[in-house]
Every structure is written in C-alpha cells, then in structure tokens.
Amino acid sequence: MKRIAIYLSIITLFLSSCADYLDQYPYGNYTEEENWKNQAFVQGLVGQCYEYMTRDYNNNEGYYLDGATDDAVITTTTNVMNKLAVGSMVTGDDPFATYWTNDYRAISLVNLFLKDRRGINSKFLLDQTNNTVVARRLQGEAFALRAWFQWDLLKRWGGKGTNGELLGFPIVLDPLINFAKDMSQQVNLSRNSYAECVAQIQADCDSAFAYLPIAHRDFLVPGDKTYAGGRFWGRMDGITTRAILADMYLTYASPLFNPSNDKTRWTKAAQYAKAVIDFKLTIDKVTNGFNPVNPVLWTNPNFPGIVFSSRVYGSSQTNIATTSDAMERALYPKGFQGNGAIGATQDFVDAFPMKNGYPISDSRSLYDPQNPYKDRDPRFYSMIYYNNAPVKLNNTGVLWYTFENWENASGTVGVGKDAAGPQATSRTNYHIKKFISMKLNWSMSTITIEPHSKFFYRWAHMVLTFAEAANEVEGANGTTFGLSAKNAIKYLRSRKTYDNANGFTVDPYLDEVAGTPENFRTFVKNERRIETSFEGLRFYDMRRWSTSVAALNNPVHKAKITRSESGVFTYAAEVVDNRNFKSLYLPIPYNEMLKMNKLVQNEGWEAWGN
C-alpha cells in the first residue's frame, strides 16, 4: 500500500491548469516502461479515480447544493451556495470549478490505462485465470469511471451556449499527457455537442458492461472470491452503468434538453431504470439482502438498497477511519452541540402530504394550519426537526432534546432556544433529521459515532426515474415495461420510513392522480422532491424541468412561530430569502475560459467569458 501511495502521490501532481496535464509524469527513478510492468502502478491509475468522488452529503454536492434550491436555506449568508442562490456569486467564488478539474484528472488517468489497451494487457498475477479476472475488471472499471466523470461534466455544465447551441463538455479520450512536448503549446479544447457527449457516455457504459460482473456480490461468484465478489463493493460494476444511463437519459429527455419531446429518450430512461429495478427485485433479493419494504439506513455503508455508493467517509488508501460526526455537527443546532449550518424551508415542509396521502392543499387532507405537524406523512417525522420535535435514542428510547423554535412569545415566556436568528441555528426554524445517527449524543459518557457514505444511486432513485419516464411514454397505468409507473411509486409510498415507521397502506390519492399523465407528472415531481431531499439532486431537477429561469426565482420561506404564555403556538410563513438566478445553467469555470478561447460559455454567464 505504501508503494501505491507513492505512485499515486506522483500521479496527482496535476494542478488546476489544463496545461499541467501536458507534463510528463515525473516517475523519479522509474522509466515509463518500468512503471507499466508494476501492477501496483497500473491498478493505481484506476483506483485513484475513486478518490475524486465525494464521500458524504456535507459538501457542495450534498445538502449545501440544496441550499441553492427551494428546499433549504444556508445559515451563513456568505456561503458561496447562498451567493449563487441570491445572484451575487462572482468568478472568484465558483464552487464548481474544482469538480471540473477533478473530473478531467480522473478521465486522464483512465485514458492512460485504456490507451492502446496497455492496462488490460498488463501482467497483474502469475495465475492466468485470476490475471484475466483482474484485468477485465479493471478494464471495465476504467470505461465505467470515464462514463461517470463525463456524466458529471455533462450534468453540471451541459447547456445552451452563448452561440445558441446545446453544448456538453470537451470530450477527451487521450491521457492529456504527451499531447505536446513543447510546453509552449497549450491545450485549447472546444465543447462537443450535448448529443455527442450522450453518445460517448453511452458507448463507455456499454464497453464497461461487457467487461464487468453485473454486481460485486459473493453469492454471484461460484468459486474463488479472492479477486471477485463482495470485497469489491463500492467499485464500479455492470448494474451501476445501467443506473448512470437511466440518470443521463432522464435529464436528456426533460424539457430543458428535449424541447421536441423526443419520446425515445424517455423510453431509454425507463428501460435502464427498470433493468436496475429488476436486478434488485430478483437477483439481489437474497437472504438478508435487498427488500423493497425495508427503510434506508443512512449509517450503514453496506445497506442493500444501494446501487452504487462512495467509500466510507474518512477512509483513504492508507488510513481507514470508518466513523465521523461531521454531518450531525452540521445539521443539529447549537443547543444540541451542533452548528445549525442549514435548515429546511417551509416550502419543503408544505410538500409533505398528510397521513391519509392527500396534499395539505386538498380539503380531504384535514390539514390544520395552526397544528401543522399533526398527522403528517410518516416520512416527515424521519426527515425534519420542527417545533417541539423530540430527539430520542433510536427514536423510541430516552428523550435527549426537544426543539424550541418560537421566535416571539408573550408574558414571561422567553424565545425558544432553537429559534431562527442566533449563530449556529437554522434561519428557517426547521432542522434536518435525515442522515443523522440516532445513537449520537455528545453529552453521553460513551459517545457512539456511526459511519457515513454517499449513496450515489439507490433503489428509490431508480424507482423515481422509472416512474417519471414511464408516465411520459404511456401514462401511469401502462405496463409496456412490465411495471406501471403507479406501482413503482407505490413501492416508495408503502415502504417503511427512515425511523422504521409504516408507510401508506391505503393510498387513494395515488390511485386518483394516476388517472392522467399531467396530474401524475406533478405528483412524481413532488415525490422525488421528498425522497431525494438534501442529496444534491433537486438543484439539477429544478433546471431540467424548467424552460425559463423565472421558474427558479421564487422567494423561499421560514416558519414564523409565536408562543403565548399559556403555551399556544401560532404559525405563519415568512419570506427568508429571494432567489435570483442568472441562468438555467452553470458557468464554465472562468479560469478555463481564460485559458481556452475555443470554449463557449453558457447562456446567462457572458460576463464570465464570451
């Protein structure tokens, strides 16, 4: 492992400039040919790429990105995501530039592995059978990783350029090493069309699928599990490539990128998502394995509902640290020894229906605006901390804390300790419960900290993708794909919550909205909003569903709570932030625009170059 670390530290000497990719790797006392004979080095070209993936939700790819949507508000107004949301982000603030750099670093590494098939033709083991297993897995991972990082580029920066064309990212299939021996020559890439990028990702996913096992599971390996099986959990496998394609085609089929509403794109999204659904329901449904009824366990990095996840938070190639309390510190308020870094909006809370399944705007829901947290969708209680919400050991045991979110009070009653305003307390009077370990209390004599990772693709994501896409193809009740969109959503609505509470057993509202594609479309969007909240997905969902930036620029609200001396609460909604986005797209990083004059900037960001 030390040798691997040495080689990889050399490899990662890339800096942020594209020109740095031209440098020959300074291999020290090793020649390039000698390195290709070292299996640790060759495997490291692939393995290093996983280090460019985030490992939890406490970052600008996770819930801080939701702080630039209508689901959440970041407490610190100087946070760059808050600046993006209110329209004050400048070129020096760009939080996405680092992802551009890391994506191309990873792509360059796997391109080196794939170039001239040198990677797969390397010698890894003396035993030829096992050598073939390792070589094919690494070849498949290389293609899959390239598709992964290309999709990341397309998801972030795909959009209409200032030239009016729908553009993607610059496709690079060479290592960006030895492009030019003369360092005076600069890389000057141009963006490929969006369609060309889709085709390239499709090709790489298909190439990966041809080499990879369908999944890294011990029960799928009949013989020796030394070089195959569950020990490679968390690395690319065949089913993950289907999830990437489902995700990509869902975006490609959406109104922003599909103005002519080409149905074949929706069909592909449904087909690939259904492939993952079928895998989970049949092949992966084994003893103690996947069960669609079981709740998501956010503190279990081996949760069977995962399709693809990150390495455990804190782990690295040389140091395995399987636990962290960073997310709990960020999400709890200062009263419970947290930082209150972000809070859910009233708009998001209003998205939850009542326990009978009807939205709060429906008279049949029996919603009481002055008792707004009573009889809500059971999922609500496992995702949001609200006024008077308890914090209990494992949700059922000893009471640790009770939230007090009233801002105003009469008589001798003081302001609630968790009310909006003070530092390290949410600005919305809501805090986020999702992801939190219910075994963690920093005041206990023995502190229990559980592991975290990021679930990039999981069962629910594919169910939602399928339901949205299938509805666009044939409505909610069609069965062309072997499953109706309505029954797909039923899986999620009837599933146990994160707190292991029962979901909807009777769901008349689902039956009602399934009657028309238009009503079901609105319904699925809301279900996706609830299910994927704070995972960094809604930012892109809101854009792909929109055709005008005006659709994004609505005010977001907090709960304004007043308590009387007798303990009666009055609730109202109050604007806490105004969204002011400049564009439906993200800007190509300003430094890249300065270095490469062939790049075309995205519409709405003309001040960031052309």
C-alpha positions as CSV (number, residue, x, y, z in Angstrom):
1,M,0.0,0.0,0.0
2,K,2.9,2.4,0.7
3,R,4.2,1.8,-2.8
4,I,0.8,2.6,-4.3
5,A,0.6,5.7,-2.2
6,I,4.0,6.9,-3.5
7,Y,3.0,6.2,-7.2
8,L,-0.4,7.9,-6.7
9,S,1.1,11.0,-5.0
10,I,3.3,11.4,-8.1
11,I,0.3,11.0,-10.4
12,T,-1.8,13.6,-8.5
13,L,0.8,16.3,-9.0
14,F,-1.7,17.7,-11.6
15,L,-2.6,21.3,-10.8
16,S,-5.7,23.2,-11.8
17,S,-4.4,24.4,-15.1
18,C,-5.2,22.3,-18.2
19,A,-1.7,22.9,-19.3
20,D,-0.4,20.9,-16.4
21,Y,-2.0,17.8,-17.9
22,L,0.7,18.0,-20.6
23,D,3.6,17.4,-18.2
24,Q,5.2,14.0,-18.4
25,Y,4.8,12.2,-15.1
26,P,8.0,12.6,-13.1
27,Y,8.4,9.0,-12.2
28,G,11.7,9.5,-10.4
29,N,14.0,6.6,-10.8
30,Y,11.4,4.6,-12.8
31,T,11.1,4.8,-16.5
32,E,7.6,4.8,-18.1
33,E,8.1,1.3,-19.3
34,E,9.2,0.1,-15.9
35,N,6.0,1.6,-14.4
36,W,3.9,-0.3,-16.8
37,K,5.4,-3.5,-15.5
38,N,4.5,-2.6,-11.9
39,Q,1.0,-3.9,-11.3
40,A,0.5,-1.5,-8.3
41,F,1.1,1.5,-10.5
42,V,-1.2,0.2,-13.3
43,Q,-4.0,-0.6,-10.8
44,G,-3.5,2.7,-9.2
45,L,-4.5,4.5,-12.4
46,V,-8.0,3.2,-11.9
47,G,-8.1,3.1,-8.1
48,Q,-7.1,6.8,-7.7
49,C,-10.2,7.9,-9.6
50,Y,-12.4,6.9,-6.7
51,E,-10.6,9.4,-4.6
52,Y,-12.2,12.2,-6.7
53,M,-15.7,11.2,-5.6
54,T,-17.3,12.8,-2.5
55,R,-17.9,10.6,0.5
56,D,-20.9,12.1,2.3
57,Y,-23.5,14.8,2.0
58,N,-21.7,17.5,4.0
59,N,-20.4,19.4,1.0
60,N,-21.3,21.4,-2.1
61,E,-22.5,18.2,-3.9
62,G,-24.8,17.4,-1.0
63,Y,-27.1,19.4,1.2
64,Y,-25.3,22.7,0.7
65,L,-26.3,22.4,-3.0
66,D,-29.9,22.1,-1.8
67,G,-29.3,25.4,-0.1
68,A,-29.5,26.9,-3.6
69,T,-33.0,25.4,-4.2
70,D,-36.4,25.9,-2.6
71,D,-35.8,23.1,-0.1
72,A,-33.2,24.6,2.2
73,V,-31.6,27.8,3.4
74,I,-27.9,28.0,4.4
75,T,-27.4,29.7,7.7
76,T,-24.3,31.6,6.7
77,T,-25.2,34.2,4.2
78,T,-21.7,34.5,2.9
79,N,-21.7,30.8,1.9
80,V,-20.9,30.5,-1.8
81,M,-24.1,28.5,-2.5
82,N,-26.2,31.2,-0.9
83,K,-24.4,33.7,-3.1
84,L,-25.3,31.6,-6.1
85,A,-28.9,31.5,-5.0
86,V,-29.3,35.2,-4.5
87,G,-27.3,36.2,-7.6
88,S,-24.2,37.6,-6.0
89,M,-21.6,34.9,-6.9
90,V,-18.5,36.2,-8.7
91,T,-15.8,34.5,-10.7
92,G,-13.6,34.0,-7.7
93,D,-16.4,32.3,-5.8
94,D,-17.1,29.5,-8.2
95,P,-17.6,26.3,-6.1
96,F,-17.9,24.1,-9.1
97,A,-14.5,24.7,-10.7
98,T,-12.8,22.1,-8.5
99,Y,-15.2,19.5,-9.9
100,W,-14.2,20.4,-13.5
101,T,-10.6,19.9,-12.6
102,N,-11.1,16.6,-10.7
103,D,-13.3,15.2,-13.4
104,Y,-10.6,15.7,-16.0
105,R,-7.9,14.4,-13.7
106,A,-9.8,11.2,-13.3
107,I,-10.6,11.0,-17.1
108,S,-6.9,11.5,-17.9
109,L,-5.9,8.6,-15.6
110,V,-8.3,6.1,-17.1
111,N,-7.4,7.3,-20.6
112,L,-3.8,6.4,-19.8
113,F,-5.0,3.0,-18.6
114,L,-7.2,2.4,-21.7
115,K,-4.7,3.9,-24.3
116,D,-3.6,1.2,-26.7
117,R,-5.1,-1.4,-24.3
118,R,-2.0,-1.2,-22.2
119,G,-3.9,-1.5,-19.0
120,I,-5.8,-4.7,-19.7
121,N,-2.6,-6.3,-21.3
122,S,-0.5,-5.6,-18.2
123,K,0.5,-8.5,-16.0
124,F,-1.2,-8.4,-12.6
125,L,-0.9,-12.0,-11.4
126,L,1.1,-15.1,-12.3
127,D,-2.0,-17.3,-12.5
128,Q,-3.5,-16.7,-15.9
129,T,-7.1,-17.3,-14.9
130,N,-7.0,-14.9,-12.0
131,N,-5.0,-12.4,-14.1
132,T,-7.8,-12.3,-16.6
133,V,-10.4,-11.7,-13.9
134,V,-8.4,-8.8,-12.5
135,A,-7.5,-7.3,-16.0
136,R,-11.1,-7.5,-17.2
137,R,-12.5,-5.9,-14.0
138,L,-10.0,-3.0,-14.2
139,Q,-10.8,-2.5,-17.9
140,G,-14.5,-2.4,-17.2
141,E,-13.9,0.0,-14.3
142,A,-11.9,2.3,-16.4
143,F,-14.7,2.6,-19.0
144,A,-17.3,3.0,-16.3
145,L,-15.3,5.6,-14.4
146,R,-14.8,7.6,-17.6
147,A,-18.6,7.5,-18.2
148,W,-19.1,8.5,-14.5
149,F,-16.9,11.6,-14.7
150,Q,-18.1,12.5,-18.2
151,W,-21.7,12.4,-16.9
152,D,-20.7,14.6,-14.0
153,L,-19.3,17.1,-16.5
154,L,-22.5,17.0,-18.6
155,K,-24.8,17.2,-15.7
156,R,-23.1,20.3,-14.3
157,W,-22.2,22.2,-17.5
158,G,-24.3,20.9,-20.3
159,G,-26.5,23.7,-21.6
160,K,-27.2,26.3,-24.2
161,G,-24.1,28.2,-25.1
162,T,-23.9,31.9,-25.9
163,N,-23.8,30.7,-29.6
164,G,-27.3,29.3,-29.2
165,E,-26.2,25.7,-29.5
166,L,-26.9,22.9,-27.0
167,L,-23.4,22.0,-25.8
168,G,-21.8,19.5,-23.5
169,F,-18.2,19.3,-22.4
170,P,-14.9,18.8,-24.3
171,I,-14.7,15.0,-25.0
172,V,-11.1,13.9,-24.2
173,L,-10.2,10.3,-25.0
174,D,-6.4,10.7,-24.7
175,P,-4.5,10.9,-21.4
176,L,-3.7,14.7,-21.9
177,I,-0.1,13.6,-21.3
178,N,2.5,13.9,-24.1
179,F,0.0,16.0,-26.1
180,A,2.8,18.4,-26.7
181,K,6.5,18.0,-25.7
182,D,6.9,21.7,-26.1
183,M,5.2,23.3,-23.1
184,S,4.6,26.5,-25.1
185,Q,1.8,24.6,-26.7
186,Q,-1.4,25.0,-24.8
187,V,-4.5,22.8,-24.6
188,N,-7.3,24.6,-26.3
189,L,-10.4,22.4,-26.2
190,S,-13.8,23.1,-27.6
191,R,-17.1,21.8,-26.3
192,N,-18.7,18.9,-28.0
193,S,-22.4,19.0,-28.7
194,Y,-24.7,17.7,-26.0
195,A,-25.8,14.8,-28.2
196,E,-22.2,13.8,-28.9
197,C,-21.5,13.7,-25.1
198,V,-24.6,11.5,-24.6
199,A,-23.3,9.1,-27.3
200,Q,-19.8,8.9,-25.7
201,I,-21.2,8.2,-22.3
202,Q,-23.5,5.5,-23.8
203,A,-20.5,3.9,-25.6
204,D,-18.4,3.9,-22.4
205,C,-21.2,2.4,-20.3
206,D,-21.7,-0.3,-22.9
207,S,-18.0,-1.1,-23.1
208,A,-17.8,-1.3,-19.3
209,F,-20.9,-3.5,-19.1
210,A,-19.2,-6.0,-21.5
211,Y,-16.2,-6.4,-19.1
212,L,-17.7,-6.0,-15.6
213,P,-19.7,-8.5,-13.4
214,I,-23.3,-7.4,-13.0
215,A,-22.5,-6.7,-9.4
216,H,-19.9,-7.3,-6.7
217,R,-21.6,-9.9,-4.6
218,D,-20.2,-13.1,-3.1
219,F,-23.2,-15.1,-4.0
220,L,-22.6,-14.4,-7.6
221,V,-19.1,-15.8,-7.5
222,P,-19.2,-19.7,-7.5
223,G,-15.5,-20.2,-6.9
224,D,-12.5,-18.3,-5.5
225,K,-13.6,-14.9,-4.1
226,T,-10.1,-13.5,-3.8
227,Y,-10.3,-11.5,-7.0
228,A,-14.1,-11.1,-7.3
229,G,-17.2,-10.7,-5.2
230,G,-18.2,-8.6,-2.3
231,R,-14.8,-7.4,-1.4
232,F,-15.1,-5.0,-4.4
233,W,-18.3,-3.4,-3.1
234,G,-18.1,0.3,-3.8
235,R,-16.3,-0.1,-7.1
236,M,-17.9,0.1,-10.5
237,D,-20.0,-2.9,-11.7
238,G,-22.3,-3.6,-14.5
239,I,-25.6,-2.6,-12.8
240,T,-24.1,0.8,-12.0
241,T,-23.6,1.5,-15.7
242,R,-27.3,0.9,-16.2
243,A,-28.0,3.4,-13.4
244,I,-25.7,6.0,-15.0
245,L,-27.6,5.7,-18.3
246,A,-31.0,5.9,-16.6
247,D,-29.9,9.1,-14.9
248,M,-28.4,10.6,-18.0
249,Y,-31.4,9.8,-20.3
250,L,-33.9,11.2,-17.7
251,T,-32.1,14.5,-18.0
252,Y,-31.7,14.3,-21.7
253,A,-35.5,13.6,-22.0
254,S,-36.5,16.5,-19.8
255,P,-38.0,19.8,-21.2
256,L,-34.8,21.9,-20.9
257,F,-32.8,19.5,-23.0
258,N,-35.6,18.0,-25.1
259,P,-37.8,20.8,-26.5
260,S,-39.2,18.5,-29.2
261,N,-40.2,15.9,-26.5
262,D,-38.4,13.0,-28.2
263,K,-40.1,10.0,-26.6
264,T,-37.3,7.6,-27.3
265,R,-35.2,9.4,-24.6
266,W,-38.0,8.8,-22.0
267,T,-38.1,5.2,-23.2
268,K,-34.4,4.7,-22.7
269,A,-34.6,6.2,-19.2
270,A,-37.4,3.9,-18.3
271,Q,-35.7,0.8,-19.7
272,Y,-32.4,1.4,-17.9
273,A,-34.1,2.2,-14.7
274,K,-36.3,-0.9,-15.0
275,A,-33.1,-3.0,-15.5
276,V,-31.8,-1.8,-12.1
277,I,-35.2,-2.4,-10.5
278,D,-35.4,-5.9,-11.9
279,F,-31.9,-6.7,-10.7
280,K,-32.8,-5.6,-7.2
281,L,-36.1,-7.4,-7.1
282,T,-34.8,-10.7,-8.5
283,I,-31.0,-11.3,-8.4
284,D,-30.2,-9.0,-5.4
285,K,-33.2,-10.2,-3.3
286,V,-31.4,-12.8,-1.3
287,T,-31.3,-13.8,2.4
288,N,-30.6,-10.6,4.4
289,G,-30.2,-8.8,1.1
290,F,-32.4,-6.3,-0.7
291,N,-36.0,-6.0,0.3
292,P,-38.1,-3.1,-1.1
293,V,-40.0,-2.7,2.2
294,N,-37.0,-2.0,4.3
295,P,-36.1,1.6,5.2
296,V,-33.0,3.3,4.1
297,L,-30.3,3.0,6.7
298,W,-28.1,6.1,6.2
299,T,-25.5,4.9,8.7
300,N,-25.0,1.5,7.0
301,P,-22.4,1.8,4.2
302,N,-23.5,-1.8,3.1
303,F,-27.2,-1.0,3.1
304,P,-28.7,-3.5,0.5
305,G,-30.7,-0.8,-1.2
306,I,-27.5,0.8,-2.5
307,V,-26.8,0.5,-6.2
308,F,-23.5,2.4,-6.0
309,S,-22.0,4.4,-3.1
310,S,-18.9,6.1,-2.1
311,R,-16.2,4.7,0.1
312,V,-16.9,5.2,3.8
313,Y,-16.4,8.7,5.0
314,G,-12.9,9.3,6.4
315,S,-11.3,6.3,4.6
316,S,-8.3,6.6,2.3
317,Q,-5.8,4.3,0.7
318,T,-3.6,4.4,3.7
319,N,-5.9,5.2,6.6
320,I,-9.3,3.7,7.3
321,A,-11.4,5.8,9.6
322,T,-15.0,4.4,9.4
323,T,-16.8,7.0,11.5
324,S,-17.4,10.7,11.5
325,D,-19.9,13.0,13.2
326,A,-19.4,15.9,10.7
327,M,-22.9,15.6,9.3
328,E,-24.5,15.6,12.8
329,R,-22.5,18.5,13.8
330,A,-23.6,20.4,10.7
331,L,-27.3,19.6,11.0
332,Y,-28.0,19.9,14.7
333,P,-28.4,23.4,16.2
334,K,-26.0,24.8,18.8
335,G,-28.4,23.8,21.6
336,F,-27.6,20.2,20.9
337,Q,-23.9,20.9,20.3
338,G,-24.2,21.4,16.5
339,N,-23.6,24.1,14.0
340,G,-27.1,24.6,12.6
341,A,-25.4,25.0,9.2
342,I,-28.6,24.6,7.1
343,G,-32.3,24.4,7.6
344,A,-35.3,23.1,5.6
345,T,-37.7,25.7,4.2
346,Q,-41.4,26.0,4.9
347,D,-41.9,25.4,1.2
348,F,-40.3,21.9,1.6
349,V,-42.3,21.1,4.7
350,D,-45.5,22.0,2.8
351,A,-44.6,19.4,0.2
352,F,-45.3,16.6,2.6
353,P,-48.9,15.3,2.4
354,M,-51.0,14.2,5.4
355,K,-51.0,10.7,6.8
356,N,-54.0,9.8,4.5
357,G,-51.9,10.6,1.5
358,Y,-53.6,13.8,0.4
359,P,-51.6,17.1,0.0
360,I,-52.2,19.8,2.5
361,S,-53.9,21.9,-0.1
362,D,-56.6,19.3,-0.6
363,S,-59.7,19.7,1.7
364,R,-59.7,15.9,2.2
365,S,-56.4,16.1,3.9
366,L,-57.8,17.6,7.1
367,Y,-54.7,19.8,7.5
368,D,-54.8,22.3,10.4
369,P,-52.5,25.3,9.7
370,Q,-52.4,26.0,13.4
371,N,-51.4,22.5,14.3
372,P,-49.3,21.9,11.2
373,Y,-47.2,18.9,12.3
374,K,-50.1,16.7,13.4
375,D,-51.0,13.7,11.3
376,R,-48.5,14.3,8.6
377,D,-47.0,11.9,6.1
378,P,-45.0,9.5,8.3
379,R,-41.9,10.2,6.2
380,F,-41.9,13.8,7.6
381,Y,-41.1,12.8,11.1
382,S,-38.0,10.9,10.0
383,M,-36.6,13.8,7.9
384,I,-37.4,17.1,9.7
385,Y,-36.9,18.5,13.2
386,Y,-39.7,21.0,13.8
387,N,-41.0,23.0,16.8
388,N,-41.5,20.6,19.8
389,A,-39.9,17.7,17.9
390,P,-38.2,15.3,20.3
391,V,-34.7,13.8,19.8
392,K,-34.7,10.3,21.3
393,L,-32.3,7.4,21.5
394,N,-33.1,5.3,18.4
395,N,-36.3,7.3,18.0
396,T,-38.0,5.3,20.7
397,G,-35.8,5.4,23.8
398,V,-34.6,8.1,26.2
399,L,-35.5,11.7,25.5
400,W,-32.4,13.7,24.8
401,Y,-33.6,17.0,23.5
402,T,-36.7,18.9,22.5
403,F,-36.7,21.6,19.8
404,E,-37.9,25.1,20.7
405,N,-38.4,27.2,17.5
406,W,-40.6,30.0,18.6
407,E,-39.3,33.5,17.8
408,N,-41.9,35.5,19.6
409,A,-43.6,35.0,22.9
410,S,-45.9,36.8,25.3
411,G,-45.7,37.4,29.0
412,T,-42.9,35.8,30.9
413,V,-42.1,33.2,28.2
414,G,-38.7,33.5,26.6
415,V,-37.7,33.0,23.0
416,G,-37.1,29.3,22.1
417,K,-33.5,28.1,22.3
418,D,-33.6,26.9,18.7
419,A,-35.3,29.9,17.2
420,A,-34.0,31.5,14.0
421,G,-31.5,34.3,14.4
422,P,-28.6,33.3,16.6
423,Q,-25.4,31.9,15.1
424,A,-25.3,28.1,14.6
425,T,-29.1,27.9,14.4
426,S,-31.2,27.5,11.2
427,R,-32.7,30.6,9.6
428,T,-35.9,28.7,8.9
429,N,-37.0,27.3,12.3
430,Y,-36.5,23.8,10.9
431,H,-33.5,21.5,11.1
432,I,-32.7,18.4,9.1
433,K,-33.0,14.9,10.6
434,K,-32.3,12.9,7.5
435,F,-28.9,11.2,7.6
436,I,-28.5,11.7,11.3
437,S,-27.4,8.9,13.6
438,M,-30.0,8.5,16.4
439,K,-27.3,6.9,18.6
440,L,-25.2,10.0,18.8
441,N,-25.4,12.3,21.9
442,W,-22.2,14.2,22.6
443,S,-23.3,14.6,26.3
444,M,-23.2,10.8,27.0
445,S,-20.3,9.3,28.8
446,T,-19.9,6.9,25.9
447,I,-20.3,8.6,22.5
448,T,-21.5,6.4,19.6
449,I,-20.4,7.7,16.2
450,E,-21.6,5.7,13.2
451,P,-20.2,5.5,9.6
452,H,-21.5,7.6,6.7
453,S,-21.0,7.4,3.0
454,K,-22.8,8.8,0.0
455,F,-25.4,6.7,-1.8
456,F,-24.9,7.9,-5.3
457,Y,-27.5,5.6,-6.7
458,R,-30.0,3.6,-4.7
459,W,-33.3,1.8,-5.2
460,A,-35.5,4.8,-4.7
461,H,-33.6,6.8,-7.3
462,M,-34.3,4.2,-10.0
463,V,-38.0,3.8,-9.0
464,L,-38.5,7.6,-9.3
465,T,-36.6,7.7,-12.6
466,F,-38.7,4.8,-14.0
467,A,-42.0,6.3,-12.8
468,E,-41.3,9.7,-14.3
469,A,-40.1,8.3,-17.6
470,A,-42.7,5.6,-18.0
471,N,-45.5,8.1,-17.3
472,E,-44.2,10.3,-20.2
473,V,-44.2,7.3,-22.5
474,E,-47.6,5.6,-21.7
475,G,-49.2,7.2,-18.6
476,A,-49.1,6.0,-15.0
477,N,-51.1,2.8,-15.6
478,G,-49.3,1.4,-18.7
479,T,-47.5,-1.9,-18.4
480,T,-45.3,-2.0,-21.5
481,F,-42.2,-2.1,-19.4
482,G,-43.5,-4.9,-17.2
483,L,-44.3,-2.4,-14.3
484,S,-46.6,0.6,-14.2
485,A,-45.4,4.0,-13.1
486,K,-48.1,3.9,-10.5
487,N,-47.0,0.6,-8.9
488,A,-43.4,1.8,-9.0
489,I,-44.3,4.8,-6.8
490,K,-46.4,2.5,-4.6
491,Y,-43.1,0.8,-3.6
492,L,-41.9,4.0,-2.1
493,R,-45.1,5.3,-0.6
494,S,-45.7,2.0,1.2
495,R,-42.1,1.5,2.4
496,K,-41.0,2.0,6.0
497,T,-39.6,5.4,6.8
498,Y,-36.0,6.1,8.0
499,D,-37.4,5.7,11.5
500,N,-38.9,2.3,10.6
501,A,-42.4,3.6,10.8
502,N,-45.0,2.2,8.4
503,G,-45.7,4.0,5.2
504,F,-49.1,4.3,3.3
505,T,-51.1,1.1,3.4
506,V,-54.1,2.6,1.8
507,D,-53.4,5.3,-0.8
508,P,-56.5,6.7,-2.6
509,Y,-54.7,9.8,-3.7
510,L,-52.1,7.8,-5.7
511,D,-55.0,6.0,-7.4
512,E,-56.6,9.3,-8.2
513,V,-53.6,11.1,-9.7
514,A,-52.7,8.1,-11.8
515,G,-55.7,8.9,-14.0
516,T,-53.9,11.5,-16.1
517,P,-50.3,11.9,-17.2
518,E,-50.3,15.6,-16.3
519,N,-51.5,15.0,-12.7
520,F,-49.1,12.1,-12.2
521,R,-46.2,14.2,-13.5
522,T,-46.8,16.8,-10.9
523,F,-47.2,14.1,-8.2
524,V,-44.0,12.3,-9.2
525,K,-42.0,15.6,-9.1
526,N,-43.2,16.1,-5.5
527,E,-42.4,12.5,-4.6
528,R,-38.9,13.0,-6.0
529,R,-38.6,16.2,-4.1
530,I,-39.4,14.5,-0.8
531,E,-37.4,11.3,-1.4
532,T,-34.2,12.9,-2.7
533,S,-34.1,15.9,-0.4
534,F,-30.8,17.2,0.7
535,E,-28.9,14.8,-1.5
536,G,-27.9,17.4,-4.0
537,L,-30.3,16.3,-6.7
538,R,-33.1,18.9,-6.7
539,F,-30.7,21.7,-7.9
540,Y,-30.5,19.8,-11.3
541,D,-34.1,18.6,-11.2
542,M,-35.5,22.1,-11.0
543,R,-33.4,23.1,-14.0
544,R,-34.2,20.1,-16.3
545,W,-37.9,20.6,-15.6
546,S,-37.8,24.3,-16.5
547,T,-37.5,26.3,-19.7
548,S,-37.2,29.7,-18.2
549,V,-35.0,31.0,-15.4
550,A,-38.0,32.8,-14.0
551,A,-39.3,29.4,-12.8
552,L,-36.4,29.3,-10.4
553,N,-36.6,32.8,-9.0
554,N,-39.3,32.5,-6.3
555,P,-39.0,33.5,-2.7
556,V,-38.4,30.8,0.0
557,H,-40.0,30.8,3.4
558,K,-39.4,30.1,7.0
559,A,-41.9,29.2,9.8
560,K,-42.8,32.3,11.8
561,I,-43.8,30.8,15.2
562,T,-45.2,32.7,18.2
563,R,-45.9,31.2,21.6
564,S,-48.4,32.5,24.1
565,E,-47.8,32.5,27.8
566,S,-50.2,29.6,28.1
567,G,-48.2,27.6,25.6
568,V,-50.4,28.0,22.5
569,F,-48.5,28.4,19.2
570,T,-49.4,30.5,16.2
571,Y,-47.8,29.6,12.9
572,A,-47.3,31.6,9.7
573,A,-45.0,31.6,6.7
574,E,-42.5,34.4,6.2
575,V,-40.0,35.1,3.3
576,V,-36.5,34.4,4.4
577,D,-34.7,34.6,1.1
578,N,-35.3,35.7,-2.5
579,R,-33.8,33.5,-5.3
580,N,-32.2,35.4,-8.1
581,F,-30.5,33.0,-10.5
582,K,-29.0,34.4,-13.7
583,S,-29.3,31.3,-15.8
584,L,-30.7,27.8,-16.1
585,Y,-27.1,26.6,-16.5
586,L,-23.9,26.7,-14.5
587,P,-21.0,28.8,-15.8
588,I,-18.0,27.1,-17.4
589,P,-15.2,27.9,-14.9
590,Y,-13.8,31.4,-15.5
591,N,-10.2,30.3,-15.4
592,E,-10.9,27.7,-18.1
593,M,-12.5,30.3,-20.3
594,L,-9.4,32.5,-19.9
595,K,-7.0,29.6,-20.9
596,M,-9.0,28.2,-23.8
597,N,-10.5,30.6,-26.3
598,K,-12.3,27.8,-28.2
599,L,-14.6,27.2,-25.2
600,V,-18.1,28.7,-25.5
601,Q,-19.6,30.0,-22.3
602,N,-23.2,29.0,-21.2
603,E,-26.1,31.4,-21.7
604,G,-26.5,33.9,-18.9
605,W,-22.9,34.0,-17.9
606,E,-21.5,36.3,-20.6
607,A,-19.5,38.2,-18.1
608,W,-17.5,35.1,-17.3
609,G,-16.1,35.0,-20.9
610,N,-17.6,35.3,-24.4
